[in-house]
Amino acid sequence: MVEEHQLSERRACSLVGLSRDSYRNPPQPDQLTRDLGERIVDIAHVRRRFGYRRIHDLLRSEFPGVNHKRVYRLYKNANLAVRRRKKVKCPPNESVPLQIARKVNDVWSMDFVSDSLSNGRLQIFSTDSNNNQFLINLAKPDYF
């Protein structure tokens, strides 16, 4: 703002809400932060499947008092991320055509059907021959 709009330093800092001291002296990372950032990058390159949480767990003994938020901030500043694995596409299965019933009891189907009544649930196991639509129903209410 100072160079673009030819404003004074005092006026530009008051418009932005920044102290003049912070403008003149930007924050410098301390030695601990630089060491931590280098160690995070080293671990991330050796162990590519480790995210910032597992790296934080490994660094607890070396850097006591460093929390996960700081590790996350340095992890993101280094442009690190765990790469997502590609899905392996399975070859399509060959579909088997359904059998056509040529005589009685040649092909059968079964199904579980459930329904609810006012006095409880009722389950029905039904089977049928695909040729003659024969049904066997076994009812078992839950309230017994």
C-alpha positions in Angstrom: 0.0 0.0 0.0 2.9 2.3 0.7 4.4 2.0 -2.7 1.2 1.5 -4.7 -0.9 4.3 -3.3 1.8 6.6 -2.1 0.6 6.5 1.5 2.7 7.1 4.5 3.7 4.1 6.6 1.7 5.4 9.6 -1.5 5.9 7.5 -1.2 2.5 5.7 -0.6 0.6 9.0 -3.6 2.3 10.6 -5.9 1.5 7.6 -4.8 -2.2 7.7 -4.8 -2.4 11.5 -1.2 -3.4 11.8 1.3 -1.9 14.2 4.2 0.0 12.7 6.7 -2.2 14.7 5.2 -5.4 13.1 5.5 -3.8 9.7 9.1 -2.9 10.2 10.1 -6.1 11.9 8.3 -9.1 10.3 8.4 -12.3 12.5 11.4 -14.5 12.0 11.2 -18.2 12.8 13.4 -19.2 15.7 15.9 -22.0 15.6 13.6 -24.6 17.2 11.0 -23.9 14.4 13.6 -24.2 11.7 14.9 -27.5 13.1 11.4 -28.9 13.5 10.5 -28.0 9.9 13.6 -29.7 8.6 12.9 -32.8 10.6 9.3 -32.9 9.4 10.5 -32.8 5.8 13.1 -35.5 6.4 10.6 -37.8 8.0 8.0 -37.1 5.3 10.5 -38.0 2.5 11.6 -41.2 4.2 8.1 -42.3 5.2 5.8 -41.2 2.4 2.6 -42.8 3.8 2.9 -40.9 7.1 0.7 -37.8 7.6 1.3 -35.0 10.0 -0.4 -36.9 12.9 2.1 -39.9 12.7 5.0 -37.5 12.2 3.9 -35.6 15.3 3.9 -38.9 17.2 7.5 -39.7 16.0 8.7 -36.2 17.0 7.3 -36.2 20.6 10.5 -37.6 22.0 12.8 -35.2 20.0 10.8 -32.0 20.5 8.9 -32.1 23.7 6.1 -29.5 24.1 5.4 -29.3 20.3 1.7 -29.7 19.7 0.0 -31.1 16.6 -1.2 -27.7 15.4 2.4 -26.5 15.0 3.4 -29.7 13.2 0.4 -29.3 10.9 1.3 -25.6 10.1 4.9 -26.5 9.3 3.7 -29.6 7.3 1.4 -27.5 5.2 4.0 -24.7 4.7 6.4 -27.3 3.3 3.7 -28.3 0.8 3.6 -31.9 2.1 0.6 -34.2 1.7 0.1 -37.9 1.7 -0.7 -38.9 -1.9 -4.0 -40.7 -2.4 -3.8 -44.2 -3.7 -5.4 -44.9 -7.0 -8.2 -47.4 -7.0 -7.4 -50.7 -8.7 -10.1 -51.4 -11.2 -11.2 -55.0 -11.3 -11.9 -56.5 -14.6 -15.6 -56.9 -15.3 -17.0 -60.3 -14.4 -18.7 -62.2 -17.0 -22.4 -62.4 -16.4 -24.0 -65.8 -16.4 -27.4 -65.9 -18.0 -30.3 -67.1 -15.8 -31.5 -70.7 -16.3 -34.8 -71.2 -17.9 -37.0 -73.8 -16.1 -37.9 -76.6 -18.5 -39.8 -78.8 -16.0 -41.2 -78.7 -12.5 -38.6 -78.4 -9.7 -35.8 -77.5 -12.1 -35.1 -74.0 -10.8 -36.0 -72.6 -7.4 -35.8 -69.2 -5.8 -35.9 -68.1 -2.1 -36.4 -64.8 -0.4 -36.7 -63.4 3.1 -39.6 -61.0 3.5 -40.4 -59.1 6.6 -43.5 -57.1 7.5 -44.7 -55.4 10.7 -48.0 -55.9 12.3 -49.6 -54.1 15.2 -48.7 -56.8 17.7 -45.0 -57.3 16.5 -42.8 -58.1 13.6 -43.5 -61.1 11.3 -40.8 -62.7 9.2 -41.6 -64.9 6.3 -39.2 -67.3 4.5 -40.7 -67.9 1.0 -39.5 -70.2 -1.7 -41.0 -70.7 -5.0 -40.5 -72.9 -8.0 -40.0 -70.7 -11.0 -42.1 -73.0 -13.1 -45.3 -73.3 -11.1 -45.2 -70.4 -8.6 -45.5 -72.7 -5.6 -45.0 -70.9 -2.2 -44.0 -72.2 1.2 -44.5 -69.6 4.0 -43.1 -70.0 7.5 -44.3 -67.3 9.8 -42.5 -66.5 13.1 -43.7 -63.5 15.1 -41.2 -62.0 17.6 -43.5 -61.6 20.6 -43.5 -65.3 21.5 
